Amino acid sequence: MGAGIVGSSYTVDTPMSIHFLTGSQNKLAEMQAILGDVEQLDIDLPEIQEIDAHKIIRAKLMEALKHKKEAFIVEDTSLYFDALSGLPGPLIKWFMKTVGNDGLFKMAEAFGNYAAEAKTIIGYTDGSGNIEFFEGSVRGMIVAPRGETNFGWDPIFQPEGKDKTFAELTAEEKNSVSMRRLAAEKLKAHLS
C-alpha cells in the first residue's frame, strides 16, 4: 500500500484505508505522499470558528460520523506569529482572504518580530467516536513573499535551517521538513 514519493525516505504506509476529509487537492497530495493509501472524502461540513484547532477538528469529525461510521482524519494547518500571541493560528484562512501574504508579512514587520510556528494537527477517529490528535510543528520566520505557489501562506514561511520558503522548496524538500509529515508519522505509529 501507498508508494508515496518515489525515492523518498519520508513515505509512511498506512495499514488500512483512511478517509481524509478535505476539499484541498494540495493537502490531499501532500498527505498521500506522506501516508500512502488515503482516500479523499469531500463532504460539506460546517467549520466552527475557534482559536483552539482541537475544537475545530473535533467538531468536524463528530459531524462526519453522523454521515458514516468509518475511519476519518481531519487536519488543521495553522500559522502562529510570536508577535501576535499566536494569531492568526486556525484563523489563517480568514487572514489570507483579507490581508493576504503581503499583509501578513507587514504585520510581522510592524512588530519587528518575524518568529513564527507552522503547526499541523491531525484528528483521527476509527469510526467509534473516539478522537485522537497528532501534532507536528516547525519553527521558522515570516519573510517577504518569495516563490510561486497556490498553497496559502507557503511564500512567507521560511523554516529554521533553510534559506528558502516553503513555496521555493520542491515537494520532496518540503515533505522532508514539513509539520504535516511530523504529524502523519505520529498517526502512522499509532495505527501500527
N, C-alpha and C positions, 0 to 999 in steps of 0.2 A: 504494500500500500504506500502511496504518497512518495513519488520520486523527488518532488521539490526542485530546487535549483541544481542543475547538473554540475557536478564537481564541487558543490558547496558542502562544507562541513557543518552547516547550520541547520540542515533539514531535520525535522523531528517527525517521525511517523506516528500516526495515531492508530490505536488498536481497533477502533470502531469508527463508524461514520458519525460525524457530529454535524448538526445544522448550525451554521453561523448566521445569525440574524443581522443582516446588513443590506443596505441599498448601495453601498460603495464598492464598485468594481476594484478600485485601488486597494482598499483594505482587504477584500477577498483575495486578491492576487498575492498580497504580502503574507496573509495568514496561510494560504495554500503552500506558498514557497517554504514556510517555516514548519507547518504541521502536516502537510500532505493531504490526506483524504478529508477535506472539509467541504461540505455542500452549502451553497448559499440558499437561504430562505429569506426572501424579500417580502415580508408582510408589513402592512402599515400598522405600527404600534405607537401609541401615544408616548411621548417622552416628557417626563416631568422636568421642570427647570429647578435645579438644585445645585448648591455648591459642593455637596458630597457625591462624588461619582458612584460610590457604592449604592446609594439610594436610587439613583437613576437606573443603574444596571439591574438591581433587584426588582424594581417596578416593571421593567421591560420583560424580564424573564418570567415573572408571575403572570403577566398579561399573555405571553407566548404560550404558557402552559394551559391557558384556557382554550387554546386552539388545538394543541396536540400535546400528548404526554410523551415527549421524546427528549433525547439529549440535545441541549442547546448551549451555544455560547453567545454572549453579547460582550462587546468590548467598548471601552471608552478610552480614547487617547486625548489627553489634555496637555496644555502648556501652562506652566505655573511660573509667573515672574516673581523673583525675590522682592523687587521694588514695589510690587502691588500686593504684598502679603498673600501671594498665591493666586491672585486673579491673573488672567481670566479663568484658569482651571477648566472645569467642564463647560463653562460658558464660552469657550473659544470660538465655537461656531458662530455665535452672535457677534462677537468682536470682529471676526473675519468679515461678516456681512456688513458691518457698519463702518469700521475703520481700515480693514484690510491689513496686509503685511506692512505697508508703509506706515500706517497709523500705529501699529503695534511697536514697530521699531522706534518711532518718535516718542512713544510713551517711555520706553526704556531709556532713551537718550535724555529725555527731560529730567528723569530722576538720577541720571548718571550712574545707574546700576543696571548692568546688562546680564547679570546672572539669572539663569532660569533652569527649570527642570521639565523634561518631557516625560510623561508617565502614561503607561497603558495599564488598565485594569481589565482583566477578563473575568466575567462572571460565568460560571458553569453550573448547569443542572443536569442530572441524569434522567430527568423526567418525573422524579418523585416529589419535587418541590423543595428539596434541599439545595441550597445555593452555596457555592464556594468561590472565593476570589483569589486571583493570581496576579501579582503585580510585577511590573518591570519599570525601572526608571533610569534615565540618562541625564546627567548634569551637562550643562553647556552654557552658551551665551547667545543673546539676541544680537544679530548683526543686520546691517543694511541688506535688503533683499538681493540675493545672488542665486542664479541658476533658474532654469526653466522647469516649471512643474505645474501640474494641475492637482497637486495634492496638498491643499491647505497651506499651512504655515512652514512647510519644509524650506522655503528660500530664506527664512530669517533665523533658523535654529542651527547653530554650529556646535556639534557635540564636543565635549572635552577631548583633547588629544588629536583632534582633526583640524585641518586648515580649510576644510570645505563644509558648506551647509549640507543638510540632508538632500536638498534639491540638486546639489552638484555631485553627490555620490552616485555611483552606479547602484542598481538594485541589490546586487550581491554585497557591495560595500556597506550599504545602509543596513541590510539584514544582519551583517556581522556585528553591528553596534546598536541595533535597534531595541528600544524598550518593548516593542511588540514581541520580538524574539525572546527576550528575557522572560516575559510573562508567559508566552506559549511554551517555553521549556519547562516552567514550573507546572503548567497544566499537564504537559506530557508526562512528567514524573509522577504526578498524581494519578493519571489514568493507567500508568504501568503498575 
